[in-house]
Each structure stands twice: as structure tokens, then as C-alpha cells.
């Protein structure tokens, strides 16, 4: 009531001071009408919106943007009072004004298209709404193609979050009968993984450019990424008074330099995305691609090597993450324990929601390529069980793609399978001091479990197994480089990663450093609110700071002349791994990360892929240091050779 009285008074003042035909009076009319509408008094709001529209038309002419705003206001009122067919002409007039003023590829035009699409979708007339929603996605993607190339990665993620999300479009498609979906899937392909593809391409282009300006910008970004990574890991008790300001300054500099580099490189040439036909040519016979969307609704595209794509609704997306957490927790997967029979409830719900609707479309395909999205990136589909108790991995081979366009990537066979290997393990986390022996019976996991990082003695056996694999199983003449003990420093790993074809890293991994939750508790107690806001803002804009790998000396006293021992995902993506075909991350939760719209999880796995690695084997759970397959007797070497060569054939 108070808001209503204030708006009524404001309108009276403007009418007395400016007259009943002034544009500011129209603004006051719109404000008062909005309050009445929010209170449910639509009959009182409608004539106020009509007066505002008339003022704008007389003052500015019928094609002015203010007229379009008034038309949209009136359309929403008429929709609630009289239905779709009365509201539609008002929305269409607003759309025509936006098209005339801005063209098809503008956010305001997209807003009008969205209004018309949802107008029909909200009353179940999906077939009439889908053409507008299709134009909306195409318009938004075209606008993004203009804006994204010269943005930083953080800005790209933010813009993708608020623009072009295809949830309404997909929801319309699954309900609209007899839709031809080829062009629609092409639009989905352009959206999903857009920021990741652009980031990988721009970084790879930066490596090939020798212009001094580009090299200087690239160097600045790498330095700032390291400084940000170090600063973000400082616990609240150790932060300086100006910690928040340091973070803010570094973050601003980091984003500014990246924008400059993108402009210098002309990243707009990297936006081409393969289409449906190209994907189908890359699909082997007897295979199928399942491309997921996970949002307020969940759905999946299913493609075979020929024929039209199929779009299948999987229902509401909101309850699924909780069901997934219950399933993984009950099964023991996150504890790296032997898989036990799971309770019927979460397992059956996931199977019934995520697999049963796809069964007919997948059929008896032996190979299933999966491109998950959002929380689905945390689910190993192979451990879902059929009604007869069999695991899906017993009937299908699963391959995971960050986005479906990865199917078209070609790996050269010119060099054969042999190549340089880098193995990292048996890390001395205590720097110059000898690493203490693990207590008898103590179980270490390869993640941060307390204030310091535990030794991982079983990684010594892992390194020896890799040496045996290289020398006696594969019988390769190419070198194997090993970093272990005190030599396994962040500096050494960073220097040696580029140029190796195969990389195996056995160390601690982390996702969401354990002091960040304590910092949030401090913020709730109003102790360090400013610092927390800036810290959370930094990792929100640069989510690669939340995950990383840990190397030698990390438990020692900080040395300002050396790296801190934490190699974050944010830093990894700027390394040159264009020669790398396979990375094995033998550590905890290296596939976990922060979800971003259409980009999966911002994880270590993604960072290695952006850096150029073709295939990344990573973990969704905690790894018991002693749960290793490496301890095999000599009689198994022949079988191991065959298994390894089969694996190399698969990744190639």
C-alpha cells in the first residue's frame, strides 16, 4: 500500500509540474501500473499502460523504443486478462520496432522473440511458439559471436549464463509434434561448449603467433594467473589487511590482459562449429552419440551415423542432483570402495530418468559417446544397473566428450603409438626435509585431508609400474622422464609437461580448497566480509582457481622466490600441451569442478583439454592411495601389453 501511495504521489507531481502529455508523466504511469499489476489489479493497470503508450506515440512517433516498451507492458496485461490471441499483436508490434531499430542479432530483439515464444509455450501451443524460440537462439548466438571473441574467459562465461540458454527452446521442441530437428541440433551444437572451444582455440592460436605484442600479453597472463592462484589459497588467518584489494586488482588486470590478447589475435575467426552431418561422418558404425542438456528441464539428443537426430525429454532437472548424490554416496563410489549393491531408490530413479527414456533410441549400439552437462558430468553412466542387475558397462563401451564437436577432432597416426612419457609421483611434500613415514594402518587419500599434505607411499610402486610398462611391456625406445621426491616441484612439472605425448601424474588433487568454507563461516560472523566477497568473486569469475594439483615442498615454509607448489586449473590451461595425446590424473576428484551453463564442469580435466591434450583420464571420487592395479605379477605382462595397446587404439 505504501508503494502504491508513493507512485500515485509521484504521478500527481509530474502531471502538475510537466503536464499530462510529458514523457516523464508516461514513466510515472508505467511505474504506477506496474505496482497495480504486482498486486493483481489488472483492470486498474491496463488504462495506465494505455495512457503511457499514447503519450509515447504522440511524443516520439510509432516506431520509437519507448513505444515498444509500452506495447510489451500492454501485451502482458492483455495476456492475463484476455489470452494469447489478444496479446500477440502488441508483442508483434514491439518485435517489429526492435527489428527496425537494432536488427535480428540484438538482445532487445531477442527479448521480443522470447516474449512471443513463451506466450505460446505457457499455454501449451508449442508448435506456434517454437519458430520464435528458434529465432531467439539464432539471434542470441549471432550476438555472442560478435561479443565473445574480444572478451576474457570469465566475461564469456558470465554472458553465456544470461544469454542464449536454450531451456525454453528445448522444452518447446520436445512438446511440439512433427518438428524437423536437423537445424535445431545445429543451433544446440553452436551453444554447448562455446566458451571452452573458444578458450582452447584462442590459447592455441596465441602459441603460434610470434608477434612481440602477443608474446608480452601471453606472458603477463601467465604471471597474473600464478599470482592469483597463490593468493586465493591464503587462509583467512594468514591474509594481509589489503588481501581483498590485492585480489581485486589482480583479477581486474588478469581479465584486462586476456581481452587485449584476444583482440590482438583476432579470435573471431575461431567460431566455426561442426554441424550434424560432420558429426555423423565421425561416428563409427554400431555407435551412438547422446548429447545432454541439464537445467530446469533435462533432455538428450540422440544421434546415429545416419538419419535425423532424436530429442528426448528426461523430465525436470532440479531433483536429479540430490538423487545423484544419494546414489554415489550409497554405492561407495566416492570412497573408491568396491562397488556394492545399491539401494533400489536412487539407483532406480536415475536409471528410470536418465537411461530408460533413451533405451529405444540407443538400441544395441556397442559404443556410446556421451556428452554430459552440468551435474551429469559427475555420473559414470556405466555403473547404472539394468533391471536384470547387469551394469551398463557390461553391455556398452562409454566414451565421454566435453562437447560433441570433439568427435570431429582428428589425431595423426604418423608417429605410431610410441612417444615420450612423463611420470610424476612419490612427491616429497615437505620440501628439503625428509618425508615422514605413514603411520601403520593409516590410509591416505589423494586429496587434501588435513592442514598438511600426507605422503603417498604407494605412488612409488605406481612409478615403477610405469617404468616396467614403458620398458618391458611396450618395449619403447622413446624416453620416459620421471619426476619424483624433491624433484617433483611445480616449476619442474610446469617446464616438462609441454612436449610429452603421454603424461601420468600421481599426487594430491583438490577441488574447492578446504579453507574456503571456513572463510564463508568467518564472513557470516561479519569478521572479514569484504575479503570474502572479493575472494568468492574472484573464483566465481575464474573458476579454474578452485581445483589443482599439489607438488613438492608445499608443506614447507613459503619461499617468495619460488612457486608455491599448487598448480591450479587456471594455470594449466595456459600451458602448451598440443603434443599430448593422453593425460592420466591419478589423484582425487580431478574430474570435479564448478558447473557452468553448457560448459560442463570447470575442472582439471577441462583445463588439460583447453591446453591441448586429446584425452584426459580423471577421477570423480577420492582415491585410496593403496587401491592400485599396478601390483601385478610378471605373468600378467603379456595381457597388460594387449590391454594397453587396445587402450591406445581407442584414444587415437
ROGU-564759 format. One record per residue (C-alpha): x, z, y. Coordinates in steps of 0.02 Angstrom, whole numbers. Layout:
# ROGU-564759
((X, Z, Y))
...
# end
This chain:
# ROGU-564759
((0, 0, 0))
((143, 40, 117))
((223, -130, 86))
((56, -214, 120))
((37, -122, 285))
((214, -167, 339))
((187, -353, 304))
((19, -353, 393))
((100, -274, 546))
((243, -399, 540))
((118, -544, 536))
((22, -473, 684))
((180, -452, 788))
((237, -630, 755))
((65, -704, 792))
((59, -610, 959))
((238, -648, 1009))
((259, -826, 941))
((84, -892, 916))
((-14, -935, 758))
((75, -1103, 732))
((256, -1045, 735))
((365, -1066, 578))
((410, -881, 585))
((224, -843, 577))
((216, -951, 421))
((359, -849, 347))
((261, -690, 381))
((107, -767, 299))
((209, -807, 144))
((277, -629, 139))
((105, -550, 151))
((35, -670, 21))
((175, -627, -100))
((132, -441, -86))
((-52, -476, -117))
((-9, -585, -266))
((101, -449, -341))
((-47, -330, -325))
((-159, -453, -416))
((-266, -501, -265))
((-250, -689, -288))
((-406, -734, -190))
((-335, -648, -36))
((-162, -725, -59))
((-221, -906, -76))
((-284, -937, 103))
((-125, -859, 175))
((-18, -981, 74))
((-131, -1123, 131))
((-108, -1073, 314))
((81, -1069, 291))
((78, -1242, 211))
((-25, -1313, 354))
((95, -1241, 485))
((247, -1313, 397))
((167, -1485, 379))
((119, -1492, 564))
((286, -1424, 623))
((410, -1512, 508))
((314, -1655, 428))
((252, -1676, 248))
((424, -1709, 172))
((511, -1550, 232))
((589, -1424, 111))
((483, -1284, 185))
((330, -1384, 136))
((396, -1394, -43))
((414, -1204, -46))
((234, -1182, 13))
((174, -1307, -116))
((260, -1210, -255))
((181, -1048, -192))
((8, -1125, -192))
((35, -1204, -362))
((73, -1035, -441))
((-86, -962, -365))
((-195, -1108, -422))
((-119, -1100, -596))
((-178, -921, -616))
((-346, -949, -532))
((-396, -1123, -592))
((-273, -1178, -726))
((-139, -1308, -759))
((-229, -1464, -702))
((-266, -1395, -529))
((-89, -1327, -506))
((0, -1484, -568))
((-22, -1594, -411))
((55, -1459, -300))
((207, -1441, -413))
((225, -1631, -422))
((223, -1648, -233))
((358, -1514, -220))
((461, -1608, -351))
((445, -1772, -253))
((508, -1686, -94))
((659, -1613, -186))
((698, -1781, -266))
((692, -1867, -97))
((799, -1734, -13))
((927, -1697, -149))
((914, -1823, -290))
((894, -1790, -476))
((1054, -1689, -501))
((1024, -1539, -390))
((975, -1357, -426))
((819, -1369, -316))
((760, -1522, -411))
((797, -1431, -573))
((689, -1286, -511))
((541, -1402, -483))
((565, -1482, -654))
((569, -1310, -732))
((406, -1262, -643))
((317, -1413, -715))
((390, -1393, -889))
((341, -1210, -902))
((170, -1246, -826))
((125, -1340, -985))
((228, -1237, -1107))
((145, -1075, -1054))
((-24, -1140, -1111))
((41, -1221, -1270))
((37, -1401, -1206))
((218, -1428, -1260))
((211, -1616, -1279))
((167, -1633, -1094))
((298, -1507, -1039))
((447, -1571, -1141))
((481, -1727, -1033))
((503, -1615, -880))
((612, -1491, -977))
((717, -1636, -1043))
((745, -1697, -866))
((785, -1518, -815))
((927, -1504, -942))
((995, -1676, -897))
((987, -1633, -712))
((1074, -1465, -736))
((1211, -1539, -845))
((1244, -1678, -718))
((1259, -1547, -581))
((1376, -1443, -688))
((1486, -1595, -719))
((1508, -1607, -531))
((1545, -1423, -506))
((1636, -1360, -662))
((1798, -1461, -657))
((1864, -1379, -498))
((1807, -1204, -546))
((1902, -1066, -633))
((1850, -1025, -811))
((1766, -865, -751))
((1662, -960, -623))
((1615, -1088, -756))
((1550, -952, -870))
((1451, -873, -729))
((1372, -1039, -678))
((1330, -1086, -858))
((1245, -917, -876))
((1121, -952, -736))
((1104, -1141, -752))
((1061, -1260, -895))
((1017, -1130, -1027))
((911, -1237, -1145))
((797, -1098, -1212))
((636, -1168, -1137))
((684, -1346, -1183))
((720, -1300, -1365))
((564, -1193, -1377))
((463, -1341, -1316))
((544, -1459, -1441))
((508, -1351, -1593))
((324, -1342, -1545))
((299, -1521, -1487))
((243, -1638, -1628))
((324, -1804, -1668))
((467, -1792, -1546))
((615, -1909, -1566))
((764, -1791, -1560))
((919, -1901, -1554))
((941, -1897, -1365))
((887, -1715, -1362))
((1026, -1663, -1479))
((1150, -1760, -1373))
((1097, -1653, -1224))
((1120, -1495, -1328))
((1294, -1553, -1378))
((1341, -1575, -1196))
((1286, -1397, -1158))
((1354, -1298, -1303))
((1539, -1254, -1292))
((1555, -1343, -1125))
((1666, -1212, -1042))
((1777, -1194, -1196))
((1805, -1381, -1212))
((1843, -1397, -1028))
((1963, -1250, -1030))
((2057, -1317, -1181))
((2067, -1493, -1109))
((2123, -1436, -936))
((2258, -1324, -1009))
((2320, -1463, -1122))
((2323, -1583, -975))
((2422, -1457, -874))
((2557, -1458, -1009))
((2578, -1645, -998))
((2594, -1651, -809))
((2767, -1632, -737))
((2721, -1632, -553))
((2808, -1485, -467))
((2645, -1427, -388))
((2557, -1419, -556))
((2702, -1329, -639))
((2707, -1200, -499))
((2519, -1168, -511))
((2530, -1152, -701))
((2673, -1027, -686))
((2576, -924, -559))
((2425, -915, -675))
((2531, -855, -822))
((2613, -720, -719))
((2448, -658, -649))
((2368, -660, -823))
((2506, -546, -887))
((2491, -427, -740))
((2302, -420, -758))
((2316, -389, -944))
((2435, -244, -916))
((2335, -166, -776))
((2169, -175, -867))
((2241, -70, -1010))
((2290, 76, -899))
((2185, 228, -948))
((2091, 322, -813))
((2211, 471, -814))
((2359, 357, -777))
((2282, 248, -642))
((2354, 248, -467))
((2248, 283, -314))
((2238, 98, -271))
((2208, 41, -451))
((2039, -38, -412))
((2109, -132, -263))
((2256, -196, -365))
((2135, -261, -495))
((2026, -344, -364))
((2175, -429, -281))
((2249, -490, -444))
((2082, -555, -506))
((2050, -649, -344))
((2224, -726, -348))
((2206, -773, -531))
((2042, -865, -502))
((2106, -948, -344))
((2262, -1020, -428))
((2160, -1085, -575))
((2040, -1177, -459))
((2188, -1255, -370))
((2264, -1312, -535))
((2101, -1392, -591))
((2090, -1489, -428))
((2270, -1544, -446))
((2243, -1608, -623))
((2079, -1699, -596))
((1992, -1610, -738))
((1829, -1705, -708))
((1896, -1842, -822))
((1886, -1723, -970))
((1698, -1701, -976))
((1655, -1832, -1108))
((1566, -1759, -1259))
((1541, -1847, -1427))
((1363, -1890, -1471))
((1257, -1880, -1629))
((1319, -2044, -1702))
((1501, -1995, -1683))
((1469, -1828, -1768))
((1380, -1911, -1913))
((1528, -2028, -1940))
((1640, -1874, -1954))
((1527, -1785, -2080))
((1588, -1807, -2259))
((1465, -1861, -2392))
((1374, -1718, -2475))
((1390, -1611, -2318))
((1276, -1548, -2182))
((1301, -1478, -2006))
((1199, -1329, -1946))
((1213, -1304, -1758))
((1135, -1140, -1698))
((1063, -1078, -1535))
((1040, -889, -1517))
((948, -823, -1365))
((774, -755, -1331))
((723, -877, -1467))
((835, -936, -1609))
((839, -1109, -1683))
((954, -1227, -1777))
((989, -1412, -1777))
((1025, -1485, -1950))
((1120, -1650, -1964))
((1166, -1753, -2115))
((1288, -1901, -2118))
((1140, -2016, -2083))
((963, -2002, -2019))
((885, -1910, -1873))
((927, -1729, -1830))
((803, -1593, -1876))
((766, -1445, -1761))
((704, -1287, -1847))
((636, -1131, -1764))
((708, -965, -1827))
((591, -854, -1726))
((629, -726, -1592))
((812, -686, -1563))
((801, -511, -1491))
((783, -407, -1652))
((913, -504, -1752))
((1073, -422, -1684))
((1013, -250, -1737))
((966, -314, -1909))
((1139, -393, -1923))
((1225, -229, -1877))
((1122, -136, -2008))
((1164, -267, -2139))
((1351, -267, -2105))
((1358, -77, -2095))
((1263, -54, -2258))
((1362, -186, -2353))
((1528, -107, -2307))
((1595, -272, -2242))
((1656, -196, -2078))
((1754, -67, -2176))
((1839, -200, -2283))
((1773, -113, -2439))
((1721, -208, -2595))
((1552, -285, -2562))
((1415, -179, -2638))
((1234, -221, -2674))
((1147, -208, -2507))
((979, -130, -2469))
((838, -254, -2475))
((776, -233, -2297))
((913, -300, -2179))
((982, -421, -2308))
((812, -494, -2347))
((764, -505, -2163))
((923, -602, -2121))
((902, -717, -2270))
((719, -748, -2232))
((751, -778, -2045))
((915, -872, -2048))
((927, -962, -2215))
((757, -988, -2293))
((692, -1097, -2147))
((846, -1208, -2169))
((842, -1221, -2358))
((748, -1386, -2373))
((849, -1470, -2235))
((1015, -1412, -2311))
((961, -1454, -2487))
((1102, -1457, -2615))
((1241, -1503, -2492))
((1404, -1434, -2560))
((1489, -1418, -2391))
((1402, -1334, -2245))
((1479, -1344, -2072))
((1413, -1202, -1964))
((1422, -1192, -1775))
((1354, -1017, -1739))
((1307, -949, -1569))
((1305, -776, -1490))
((1282, -633, -1613))
((1276, -758, -1759))
((1465, -779, -1737))
((1480, -606, -1817))
((1392, -656, -1978))
((1488, -726, -2128))
((1344, -829, -2198))
((1423, -838, -2370))
((1385, -654, -2405))
((1197, -678, -2387))
((1113, -670, -2556))
((986, -785, -2635))
((829, -714, -2715))
((915, -726, -2884))
((1057, -615, -2821))
((1186, -754, -2803))
((1289, -759, -2644))
((1276, -916, -2538))
((1464, -941, -2553))
((1437, -969, -2739))
((1333, -1124, -2701))
((1408, -1191, -2539))
((1576, -1208, -2452))
((1563, -1146, -2273))
((1668, -1207, -2127))
((1647, -1131, -1954))
((1659, -1230, -1792))
((1665, -1158, -1617))
((1555, -1304, -1568))
((1500, -1457, -1665))
((1610, -1577, -1566))
((1758, -1506, -1664))
((1704, -1616, -1810))
((1770, -1768, -1720))
((1945, -1696, -1696))
((2074, -1790, -1796))
((2231, -1713, -1868))
((2376, -1829, -1900))
((2437, -1844, -2081))
((2603, -1923, -2032))
((2710, -1770, -2068))
((2628, -1718, -2232))
((2592, -1535, -2267))
((2766, -1464, -2238))
((2804, -1386, -2069))
((2888, -1245, -1977))
((2812, -1074, -2009))
((2816, -916, -1903))
((2779, -749, -1986))
((2762, -586, -1888))
((2741, -414, -1966))
((2818, -246, -2010))
((2811, -213, -1822))
((2903, -61, -1752))
((2777, 7, -1627))
((2898, 143, -1572))
((3024, 31, -1488))
((3202, 94, -1501))
((3151, 243, -1609))
((3134, 232, -1796))
((2953, 211, -1851))
((2889, 367, -1942))
((2833, 354, -2122))
((2646, 355, -2153))
((2583, 520, -2222))
((2546, 523, -2409))
((2369, 464, -2440))
((2343, 411, -2260))
((2252, 246, -2239))
((2295, 141, -2087))
((2184, 3, -2023))
((2248, -141, -1921))
((2164, -91, -1760))
((2185, 43, -1629))
((2131, 205, -1714))
((2206, 341, -1603))
((2311, 366, -1447))
((2463, 282, -1526))
((2477, 136, -1646))
((2509, 178, -1829))
((2642, 92, -1932))
((2579, -38, -2056))
((2700, -24, -2204))
((2603, -147, -2314))
((2643, -288, -2191))
((2822, -284, -2261))
((2753, -342, -2429))
((2649, -470, -2335))
((2804, -544, -2253))
((2895, -551, -2420))
((2746, -639, -2499))
((2752, -767, -2359))
((2938, -795, -2390))
((2901, -820, -2575))
((2757, -936, -2534))
((2870, -1040, -2422))
((3024, -1045, -2533))
((2962, -1038, -2713))
((2779, -1089, -2711))
((2777, -1232, -2585))
((2964, -1269, -2607))
((2978, -1320, -2425))
((3143, -1362, -2341))
((3074, -1334, -2166))
((3122, -1166, -2088))
((3021, -1005, -2092))
((3052, -894, -1942))
((3016, -708, -1964))
((2994, -579, -1827))
((2988, -401, -1891))
((3032, -223, -1844))
((3106, -203, -1671))
((3124, -392, -1651))
((2935, -420, -1658))
((2915, -396, -1470))
((2783, -476, -1362))
((2918, -576, -1274))
((2987, -644, -1438))
((2815, -688, -1508))
((2765, -773, -1346))
((2925, -875, -1348))
((2917, -927, -1531))
((2733, -967, -1552))
((2747, -1140, -1471))
((2816, -1273, -1588))
((2769, -1193, -1755))
((2647, -1283, -1869))
((2591, -1128, -1964))
((2579, -952, -1891))
((2543, -789, -1981))
((2530, -629, -1879))
((2510, -460, -1967))
((2490, -322, -1839))
((2361, -217, -1749))
((2222, -310, -1659))
((2099, -239, -1535))
((1932, -284, -1461))
((1867, -180, -1315))
((2011, -59, -1288))
((1957, 115, -1334))
((1987, 191, -1162))
((1858, 79, -1077))
((1709, 178, -1145))
((1791, 338, -1083))
((1811, 258, -914))
((1625, 222, -911))
((1590, 404, -951))
((1702, 452, -804))
((1600, 335, -695))
((1439, 418, -748))
((1514, 583, -692))
((1550, 500, -523))
((1736, 533, -538))
((1807, 358, -523))
((1658, 247, -490))
((1749, 122, -380))
((1890, 97, -504))
((1768, 74, -648))
((1661, -52, -555))
((1814, -160, -521))
((1881, -139, -698))
((1716, -189, -776))
((1700, -333, -652))
((1874, -396, -700))
((1840, -400, -886))
((1667, -471, -855))
((1740, -620, -762))
((1890, -634, -879))
((1826, -576, -1049))
((1989, -627, -1133))
((2061, -464, -1067))
((1956, -367, -1193))
((2046, -424, -1351))
((2226, -447, -1403))
((2370, -415, -1523))
((2497, -273, -1520))
((2685, -288, -1540))
((2846, -189, -1546))
((2882, -44, -1429))
((2703, -19, -1374))
((2711, 169, -1411))
((2872, 193, -1313))
((2895, 239, -1132))
((2838, 99, -1014))
((2979, -12, -956))
((2937, -106, -794))
((3067, -238, -835))
((2983, -290, -998))
((2813, -343, -1062))
((2701, -200, -1116))
((2677, -253, -1298))
((2495, -309, -1278))
((2467, -496, -1294))
((2288, -524, -1235))
((2174, -671, -1273))
((2180, -713, -1088))
((2369, -738, -1102))
((2366, -827, -1270))
((2255, -969, -1210))
((2391, -1025, -1089))
((2524, -1043, -1225))
((2565, -1217, -1291))
((2505, -1219, -1472))
((2470, -1405, -1477))
((2584, -1422, -1631))
((2497, -1283, -1726))
((2380, -1329, -1869))
((2344, -1156, -1941))
((2346, -979, -1870))
((2312, -830, -1983))
((2272, -669, -1888))
((2298, -531, -2015))
((2227, -394, -1906))
((2063, -307, -1868))
((1913, -390, -1786))
((2011, -539, -1721))
((1853, -647, -1727))
((1751, -524, -1623))
((1728, -543, -1437))
((1611, -541, -1290))
((1462, -660, -1307))
((1440, -796, -1176))
((1298, -923, -1163))
((1332, -1070, -1277))
((1515, -1021, -1297))
((1505, -907, -1449))
((1620, -756, -1434))
((1762, -743, -1308))
((1884, -686, -1441))
((2064, -705, -1501))
((2005, -845, -1613))
((1938, -940, -1462))
((2099, -907, -1366))
((2208, -985, -1502))
((2091, -1135, -1511))
((2096, -1159, -1323))
((2287, -1150, -1333))
((2282, -1297, -1454))
((2278, -1226, -1632))
((2174, -1334, -1751))
((2117, -1197, -1871))
((2111, -1007, -1849))
((2079, -885, -1991))
((2020, -722, -1914))
((1930, -562, -1961))
((1757, -496, -1920))
((1794, -321, -1985))
((1925, -186, -1999))
((2065, -218, -2124))
((2137, -81, -2234))
((2325, -106, -2223))
((2341, -88, -2411))
((2198, -205, -2460))
((2309, -357, -2486))
((2306, -505, -2602))
((2494, -525, -2579))
((2549, -418, -2726))
((2540, -549, -2865))
((2649, -559, -3021))
((2763, -711, -3043))
((2648, -792, -3173))
((2521, -822, -3034))
((2638, -929, -2930))
((2578, -1092, -3006))
((2397, -1050, -2971))
((2443, -993, -2795))
((2531, -1158, -2762))
((2374, -1255, -2811))
((2262, -1143, -2706))
((2373, -1157, -2552))
((2386, -1345, -2564))
((2198, -1356, -2581))
((2179, -1248, -2425))
((2299, -1359, -2327))
((2198, -1510, -2380))
((2039, -1427, -2316))
((2106, -1388, -2143))
((2177, -1562, -2124))
# end
